[in-house]
Amino acid sequence: MSPRGNQAELAHDDPHGDHDDGVHATLGGYAMGFVMSVILTALAFWLVMGKVIDSTAITTVVILGLGVVQIFVHMIYFLHMDSKAEGGWSFMGLMFTLILVVITLSGSLWVMFHLNTHTMPVTPQQARNLP
C-alpha cells in the first residue's frame, strides 16, 4: 500500500478525527443544563402544589410552556442538537418527527371532535336495549 492510502485509512478509522461539528460537551454545559432543568421542574411543581394561579386553564398553559422550554434545554445542553450538528441531519430528523406528531395529534383530535359532535345521543332507554 502507498503511504497516502495508509493516511487515508488512519483518518477514516480515527473516531476523534480533525473534523469539527460544533459540538463541545463540557462539564459546565451539563451543569448549566441540569440546573435549568431542576429550576423549571421545581417551578412547575410549585405552581401546582402552591395553587399560585387560581385558574386551572392558565396554570395548564403555563406548565405546558415550561415543558416546551425544558424540551429545548434538554435538546441543547444534553443532546447537543442544533442546526450545525451532524451536518444538520439530526435537526432535520427532529423537524420531520415534530411535523408527523403535529399532523397525527391534530388529525386525531379533529376526528374525535367530529365523532363526538355528529354522533346521535343515546337515551337511557335505548342504552338498556343495547347488546
Stockholm file with secondary structure:
# STOCKHOLM 1.0

chainA/1-131         MSPRGNQAELAHDDPHGDHDDGVHATLGGYAMGFVMSVILTALAFWLVMGKVIDSTAITTVVILGLGVVQIFVHMIYFLHMDSKAEGGWSFMGLMFTLILVVITLSGSLWVMFHLNTHTMPVTPQQARNLP
#=GR chainA/1-131 SS CCHHHHHHHHHHHCTTCSCCCSCCCCHHHHHHHHHHHHHHHHHHHHHHHTTCSSCHHHHHHHHHHHHHHHHHHIIIIISCCCTTGGGGHHHHHHHHHHHHHHHHHHHHHHHHHHHHHHSCCCCHHHHHTCC
#=GC SS_cons         CCHHHHHHHHHHHCTTCSCCCSCCCCHHHHHHHHHHHHHHHHHHHHHHHTTCSSCHHHHHHHHHHHHHHHHHHIIIIISCCCTTGGGGHHHHHHHHHHHHHHHHHHHHHHHHHHHHHHSCCCCHHHHHTCC
//
